[in-house]
Each structure stands twice: as structure tokens, then as C-alpha cells.
Amino acid sequence: MKHRVAGRKLGRTSMHRTALLRNLSTELFRHESIRTTLIKAKELRPFAERLITLSKRETLHARRLVLRDIHDKDVVGKMFDAISSRFAQRPGGYTRIVKLGPRRGDNAEMALIELIGAETAKKAAPPAAGEAAEAAPEKAGKAEKPGKKEAKPKTAEKAKPEKKAKPARTKGAPKPQTESKGKAKSGAATRKVGKSGS
């Protein structure tokens, strides 16, 4: 009989398995959706949902219990501020697993695990100050100076062959010079002979 064998071993020791689930759940709460193998996603689901249920309590004790598994304080803050309020009226089932098909390298079944409502949260959230600052110059550069961007690749293309040619010349420079000197001497000798003979 299968008693006390619940859960998947994932080919790891218990400490390694716990560390794996902690890391996966940290990234899940940070990005709100991650891509992993189907088996890992199925093991991650109850682990992560238990942490979300703890974060809904919003007490100091609950925060410390979550901090046992999630060691990033920024992620824990996000859990207690944004994620717990999103699922305040939901009694469970905070995650969704979507099968993605086999992985190309080893044919492992892949899946996307995400928090429910992650797509609406991303659309509603305004971009961060750093992201907005980066996006503004790119848009301005595209609108104002399209010709200069075309000129930059041309200069970059010219610079690349010169850099490639310089090492080839320095490495191969002694050999062609010695050959050319030998050819020049032999050619000069034949010319002299021809001139003196005629």
C-alpha cells in the first residue's frame, strides 16, 4: 500500500526539492507567470497557493511564515500588498497551469504556470519610471532621425572588416613579405640576365 509517499521526488533530496520550490515560487510571485516543466508546475501549485493563503491574513506572524520560504523582501511586500488584495474574495485556486507541449532538447512536457488575473494586472499597471525613460528616447529617435540610424550600421559594417583584416595582416605579414622579396629578386635576376643577354 502507498502510505506516506505523497508528492513527487523530482529526482532530488528533500532539501534540494524545498529549495527548488522556494525559488520557483519566488519567481512566480515576482513575474506572475513562469515557464517550467509540467511536473514541477504541478508540485509548485499547492506550495505557492499555501503562501498566498498565508499572505491574505496580513498579520506579522503570517508575514514571518511567508518569509521562511520567500527570502526576497520585495516579493513578500508585493504578495501582501498587491496579490493578497487581488485574491481577497477568492477561496482558493489562485494559479493556472497551461500545457505548452514537449521541450525541443529532451522532449520534457513544458507548462506555463501563472497567477489568475496576471494578464489584466500587467495591462493595468503603468510602466516603471526607468522603463518609461528608456522607451521615450527610443520613440523620439525613431520619429526624428530615421536616416542616421541607417548610417550607423554602414559605419559599423565598415569597421568590422577592417578589424578582421588587421589581425590577418599582422599574423600573415612576415610570410607574404619574404615570398614577395624572393619573387622580386628572382624577377630582377631574370630581367638583368635578359638585358645583359640582349
KEBAZA-577792 format. One record per atom (N, C-alpha, C): residue in one letter; x, y, z negated. Coordinates in steps of 0.001 Angstrom, whole numbers, padded with zeros to 6 digits, always signed. Last residue first. Example, Ala and Ser with C-alpha at 12.3 -4.5 7.8 and 13.67 -1.06 7.14 Angstrom:
BEGIN
S+012850-002250-007080S+013670-001060-007140S+012900+000030-007870A+013190-005690-007800A+012300-004500-007800A+013200-003300-007800
END
This chain:
BEGIN
S+070778+040435+074211S+070349+041086+075445S+071140+042325+075642G+071892+039704+071797G+071988+038797+072936G+071622+039482+074245S+071240+041783+070120S+072666+041600+070461S+072808+040686+071665K+068493+041476+070021K+069071+042722+070552K+070514+042524+070955G+068248+038943+068918G+067668+039219+070216G+068271+040465+070831V+069450+039358+066479V+070017+038372+067412V+069503+038655+068806K+067733+041189+065410K+069140+041554+065642K+069769+040619+066643R+065422+039642+065289R+065446+040866+066100R+066872+041263+066425T+066186+037657+063521T+065822+037283+064905T+065839+038505+065815A+066570+039238+061247A+067695+038475+061806A+067378+038085+063247A+064032+040149+060723A+065084+041112+061069A+066256+040410+061729G+062789+037758+060086G+062336+038516+061249G+063389+039507+061690S+064149+037098+057791S+064242+036188+058937S+063802+036905+060210K+063442+039276+056215K+064857+039011+056519K+064982+038120+057752A+060657+038992+056084A+061214+040207+056666A+062672+039979+057058K+060441+036581+054783K+059940+036693+056142K+060560+037907+056832G+061499+037286+052313G+062128+036225+053107G+061702+036301+054561K+059680+039170+051538K+061081+039564+051728K+061802+038536+052579S+057368+037635+051337S+057410+038675+052352S+058844+039141+052601E+058070+035978+049204E+057792+035392+050511E+057910+036450+051603T+058345+037838+047178T+059508+037024+047549T+059295+036388+048910Q+055730+038852+047138Q+056854+039727+047446Q+058076+038917+047862P+054087+036680+046417P+053991+037253+047758P+055169+038150+048107K+055207+036227+043735K+055260+035216+044780K+055117+035820+046167P+054700+038576+042186P+056067+038144+042482P+056141+037146+043628A+051764+038751+042166A+052609+039744+042833A+054021+039231+043110G+049972+037202+040818G+050494+036662+042075G+051471+037594+042768K+049470+038792+038581K+049888+037405+038420K+050554+036887+039693T+048787+041241+039709T+049925+041177+038794T+050415+039746+038612R+046605+040542+041319R+047809+041130+041915R+049010+040996+040997A+044784+039575+039469A+045239+038679+040528A+046509+039219+041158P+044272+041835+037869P+044983+040703+037292P+045507+039749+038353K+043029+043467+039978K+044271+043849+039309K+044984+042666+038665A+040589+042318+040776A+041715+042286+041699A+043028+042597+040998K+038844+042796+038683K+039153+041411+039020K+040404+041342+039895K+038740+045556+038757K+039228+044898+037548K+039612+043458+037833E+037647+045922+041299E+038977+046448+041003E+039574+045763+039785P+035082+044740+041043P+036094+044109+041898P+037502+044624+041629K+033960+046607+039036K+034149+045188+038770K+035167+044544+039713A+033684+049138+040184A+034662+048942+039113A+034942+047460+038887K+031633+048807+042015K+032971+049155+042494K+034020+048862+041443E+029525+048272+040284E+029929+047247+041237E+031323+047532+041772A+029362+050700+038956A+029696+049510+038182A+030150+048393+039113T+028579+052324+041013T+029884+052556+040401T+030319+051348+039591K+026072+051139+041482K+027072+051182+042540K+028464+051400+041965P+024663+051507+039070P+025074+050165+039454P+026116+050149+040556K+024421+054414+039222K+025217+053753+038195K+025582+052327+038561A+022636+055079+041239A+024054+055351+041455A+024920+054620+040438E+020186+054472+040151E+020630+053681+041289E+022126+053880+041522K+020045+056430+038244K+020108+055042+037788K+020551+054132+038919K+019792+058686+039794K+021032+058484+039048K+021159+057050+038555G+017174+058529+040823G+018333+058420+041718G+019617+058123+040977P+015380+059014+038743P+015454+057670+039310P+016689+057476+040183K+014978+060961+036393K+016187+060719+037173K+016213+059303+037743E+012359+061198+035212E+013111+062365+035663E+014217+062019+036656A+011287+058660+034586A+010471+059653+035281A+011324+060748+035902K+013321+057276+033283K+012723+056693+034473K+011972+057747+035273G+013849+058963+031113G+014898+058694+032098G+014330+058130+033391A+011463+058789+029696A+011878+060083+030250A+012921+059875+031342K+011488+056103+028939K+010418+056595+029801K+010816+057900+030462E+013797+056113+027332E+013720+055226+028492E+012661+055716+029462P+013188+057935+025299P+014225+058262+026275P+014176+057375+027507A+010945+056436+024056A+010780+057761+024653A+011899+058111+025632A+011908+054051+022933A+011025+053979+024093A+010914+055324+024800E+013387+054902+020735E+014069+054205+021819E+013223+054209+023084A+011394+056052+019175A+012502+056887+019630A+013249+056238+020783A+009821+053828+018658A+009246+054932+019424A+010351+055836+019976E+011577+052301+017114E+011112+051775+018388E+010552+052883+019256G+011864+053974+014870G+013033+053625+015685G+012627+053119+017056A+009252+054015+013857A+009887+055265+014289A+011069+054987+015204A+007162+051352+015186A+008023+051945+014163A+008714+053170+014730P+003891+051642+016628P+005297+051263+016691P+006100+051985+015617P+000932+050776+014705P+001692+051708+015533P+003153+051289+015570A-001209+047956+014887A-000056+048565+014210A+000651+049527+015143A-003070+046815+016609A-003490+047939+015770A-002310+048669+015146K-001682+044706+017805K-002230+045782+018637K-002556+047022+017811K-001061+043122+015598K+000026+043688+016399K-000465+044842+017268A-003586+042377+014707A-002730+043172+013820A-001599+043828+014598T-004517+040784+016747T-005182+042073+016514T-004332+042971+015629E-002747+038626+016511E-002790+039366+017767E-003474+040719+017590A-003257+037594+013972A-001943+038204+014235A-001982+039055+015490G-005506+036211+013252G-005625+037660+013389G-004301+038349+013651I-003833+033750+011446I-005091+034133+012094I-005171+035660+012118L-000401+033244+012166L-001442+033646+011221L-002687+034066+011991E+000798+030389+013997E+000608+031823+013799E-000466+032067+012764I+002868+028235+015729I+002075+028404+014507I+002001+029891+014223L+003116+026419+018578L+003157+027799+018091L+002280+027854+016851A+005125+023546+019343A+003872+024181+018936A+004140+025609+018492M+006365+020681+021162M+006505+022017+020602M+005131+022600+020274E+007741+017521+021017E+006468+018241+021149E+006585+019592+020434A+010791+016929+022704A+010074+017071+021441A+008816+017908+021655N+012479+016519+024859N+011084+016093+025000N+010317+016135+023680D+014965+017670+024788D+014814+016368+024140D+013382+015852+024143G+014768+019942+026652G+016004+019219+026365G+015787+017813+025840R+012138+020972+026855R+012850+020511+028031R+014045+019621+027690R+009442+019904+024802R+010628+020733+024988R+011467+020129+026098P+005962+019489+025733P+007284+018978+025349P+008407+019973+025630G+003390+021798+024479G+003938+020793+025385G+005345+020397+024979L+002247+023457+022641L+002878+024076+023804L+003431+023067+024801K-000583+023804+020521K+000405+022917+021142K+000922+023553+022429V-001012+025919+017857V-001307+025763+019281V-000207+024905+019890I-002413+026382+014745I-001355+025677+015459I-001815+025464+016894R-002987+028982+012444R-003462+028290+013636R-002256+027637+014303T-003825+029831+009015T-002913+029638+010142T-003582+028863+011259Y-005623+029900+006968Y-005019+031186+007365Y-004143+031066+008607G-007552+028318+005461G-007372+028237+006909G-006789+029510+007474G-009667+030072+003061G-008576+029170+003444G-008455+029150+004951P-011655+031973+002592P-011354+030992+001544P-010220+030025+001877R-011420+035415+003109R-011304+034106+003770R-010901+033061+002732Q-011315+037938+002113Q-012627+037303+002154Q-012587+035897+002757A-008544+038509+002381A-009204+038624+001076A-010543+037884+001046F-006754+038547+004492F-007435+037286+004190F-008198+037328+002866R-005805+041156+004469R-006432+040652+005687R-007263+039390+005407S-004578+041339+001994S-005804+042118+002226S-006546+041642+003474S-002370+039667+002402S-003388+039284+001408S-004685+040065+001607I-000955+041111+004387I-001504+039780+004689I-002604+039397+003702A-000229+043655+003194A-000991+043535+004440A-001692+042190+004583D+000802+043240+000459D+000140+044454+000932D-000791+044186+002117F+001913+040749+000057F+000998+041261-000965F+000257+042507-000500M+003488+040469+002385M+002462+039474+002049M+001436+040059+001086K+005221+042625+002210K+004265+042575+003322K+003140+041587+003014G+006655+041811-000062G+005871+043042-000096G+004826+043080+001006V+007893+039566+001023V+006944+039387-000085V+006065+040627-000221V+009533+040832+002881V+008493+039916+003364V+007451+039689+002277D+011207+042234+001146D+010396+042965+002129D+009251+042105+002639K+012506+040228-000271K+011538+041069-000976K+010670+041884-000022D+013098+036976+000469D+013188+038310+001076D+012097+039199+000465H+012569+034482-000487H+013613+035248-001159H+013802+036652-000590I+009992+032538-001225I+010330+033577-000243I+011312+034524-000911D+009914+030925-003541D+010078+030320-002215D+010477+031318-001138R+009801+032612-005701R+010566+031377-005825R+010869+030782-004454L+008031+034603-004976L+009463+034899-004850L+010336+033667-005078V+005639+033465-005760V+005932+033551-004325V+007422+033792-004114L+005907+033786-008505L+005760+032434-007964L+006062+032420-006464R+005959+036557-008668R+007157+035801-009045R+007098+034366-008536R+003341+037128-007875R+004468+037637-007077R+005749+036874-007392A+001924+035959-009973A+001772+035415-008623A+002927+035870-007732H+002729+037663-012045H+003057+036241-012107H+002969+035591-010725L+001612+040071-011216L+003067+039952-011318L+003489+038488-011339T-001003+039618-008791T-000519+039799-010152T+000991+039641-010148E-002520+038962-006462E-001972+040300-006681E-001658+040579-008149R-003824+036778-005280R-004076+037094-006697R-003624+038502-007063K-002904+036421-002742K-004224+037047-002877K-004540+037388-004332S-000598+034960-002977S-000460+036408-002773S-001796+037131-002895L-001609+032349-003185L-000974+032976-004360L-000918+034490-004198T-002432+032038-000547T-003432+031993-001614T-002882+032606-002897I+000064+032092+000686I-000897+033168+000971I-001971+033211-000108L+001159+029721-000296L+001783+031000-000652L+000832+032175-000388R-000517+027871+000933R-000482+027924-000530R+000123+029258-000996E+000168+028263+003564E-001170+028659+003122E-001264+028719+001601A+002754+027202+003673A+002547+028640+003890A+001181+029086+003367F+002232+024453+003163F+003208+025190+002360F+002948+026695+002453P+000432+023687+005167P-000018+023724+003766P+000920+024508+002856R+002240+024280+007557R+000906+024851+007345R+000463+024831+005875L+004564+022790+007728L+004642+024176+007272L+003283+024725+006880E+003824+020398+008834E+004318+020397+007455E+004337+021805+006869K+003111+021251+011363K+002098+020590+010542K+002531+020509+009079A+005558+022249+012246A+004420+023169+012098A+003348+022551+011211K+007058+019922+012417K+007442+020953+011442K+006291+021924+011197I+005638+018690+014505I+005717+018031+013192I+006095+019047+012113L+006034+020449+016659L+004688+020204+016156L+004717+019603+014746T+008737+022808+016327T+008192+021513+016739T+006839+021293+016061T+007998+026321+016952T+008773+025244+016347T+008208+023920+016842R+007628+029729+016934R+007605+028552+017795R+008526+027509+017192I+005510+031897+014990I+006812+031324+015332I+006599+030090+016187S+004025+034863+013847S+003901+033684+014701S+005308+033210+015055E+004702+036772+011978E+003307+036358+012055E+003031+035285+013097H+007209+037588+011228H+006819+037801+012626H+005359+037448+012910R+007164+037122+008401R+007826+038300+008971R+007283+038599+010368F+005878+034715+008027F+005282+035913+007434F+005908+037181+007996L+007653+033053+009474L+006232+033120+009841L+005585+034382+009286E+010018+033356+008069E+009945+033877+009432E+008492+033975+009911T+009209+032081+005672T+009694+033469+005657T+009575+034089+007045S+008642+029514+006613S+007541+030347+006110S+007958+031817+006023L+011221+028649+007340L+010160+028739+008348L+009018+029644+007873N+012510+028721+004825N+012984+029557+005933N+011903+029736+006994R+010985+026828+003390R+011105+028208+002910R+011531+029143+004040L+011411+024529+004907L+010055+025076+004798L+010074+026514+004298L+014210+024217+004501L+013658+024385+005843L+012272+025026+005787A+014331+023795+001742A+014976+024979+002321A+014439+025261+003712T+012988+021342+001613T+012424+022520+000937T+013013+023805+001504R+014806+019765+003049R+013434+019918+003529R+012773+021143+002905H+017030+019841+001383H+017135+020388+002733H+015741+020652+003312M+015991+018538-000857M+016470+019922-000974M+016538+020588+000403S+015360+016001+000180S+014294+016843-000357S+014732+018300-000476T+016999+015458+003368T+016851+015244+001933T+015796+016213+001401R+015432+014628+006518R+016230+015490+005636R+016058+015047+004194G+013597+013746+008411G+014998+013341+008528G+015930+014145+007645L+011041+014407+007717L+011716+015260+008698L+013207+014940+008816K+009209+013206+006028K+010580+013403+005538K+011363+014361+006432R+005900+014283+005403R+006896+013811+006367R+008289+014122+005841G+003426+013133+003024G+004318+014124+003617G+005346+013483+004520A+003301+010579+000543A+002664+011628+001342A+003705+012600+001875V+003801+008380-000962V+004662+008593+000203V+004072+009679+001109R+002247+007334-003035R+003297+008313-003322R+004293+008460-002174H+001434+004272-001478H+001225+005180-002594H+002460+006065-002753K+000388+002300+000644K+001168+003535+000766K+000810+004490-000374M+000837-001194+000000M+000000+000000+000000M+000881+001257+000000
END
